[in-house]
Amino acid sequence: MMQTEPLDPRKLVGLARESEQCGNTPMSLGLYEQAIGCLGDEKDLALLADALRWKGTLHREQGDTETAYRCYKQSLTYAVRCGSVSCKAHCYNCLAIVAQRRGNLNECERLYKHAADLASKAGDIRLLGIIEHNRGVLMNMRGKLAAAEVRYASSLNAFETVEDDQAVSSVLNNLGILYTKLGHYQLAMETLERGLEIARARQDSVIESILRLNLAEAWVAVGKLDQAEEACTQALGSARARGDQLTMAGALKCRARIERERGALDSSIATLRIGIREAEVLEDKLLQAEMLREFGETSSALGNSSEARRAWREAAESFEGLDARHEAAEINALLATLPTTAEREVSTMRNPSPPADEGLSPNA
């Protein structure tokens, strides 16, 4: 009887990473599972910690925050056991991202600081760049835009030093978002296009669709709705193909904005109802708040000041909980424009009846 050659967990992890970059999430998750099973509880604890962390990040990017959290906690256990300072730093960085998504910002800051201290101790320049980048995202959330730009520039320099093109494209994505927020639309589009070139060259479908979606947001801002719609549709199709619920939800927000700009207000409301529910399921507090803001704007355009008030109050509360002071102030200014009295109406923000295009739901 022929003996089956034992599977090489390191090779399996390498194949999982390749599948991940190509956007084949189910295959990548399956390969990680095989590798983790082969490694057991004693063999190569550093590789086991890495595989669990990378698997968790895939789940996080799919919007499954709780599964990602459990993977990161397991990864941290093995990182501690093997004594790898770098592994521990990576775990704390990932746990900080989960805390940030869930709106636990004090815990997020504590974890980023701990991760940065460990990364510095390990001399891991690339990881320090990742943490700087993530702290920039946090600064951007809090409306500290100048500080965010400094963090992004620092991380971009670190990634260019170690020639990490994937990380460079991620920073360019967030710089593009920042420039759009600042109203520097041409610079935003140039920055996002540069990131897209890198992602295409690397055949990185995940980053490419995220960049494309943020480019669509910039095009909406300058009134180029046809280009925005095309980019949004492409990003949605790519995300749907790999089961990326988080990017799909972001695409719903963008599509609703395009519909509103085109005057299709009822369609915009229907799209946002789906998006708000999905953002709740995904535990993405910031995305949910952004969608509530959009819902308020479209409701206001429809003349439904009661619904606009409900949506904007909830959005303001969410932004304040995230310490997103700039956005909270903008929402409060919008609330001040509404009539002081409104008719009593039943809220339809989370109306369970979806529009005809139900296929946009990630559960389809």
Disulfide bonds with the S-S distance in Angstrom:
none
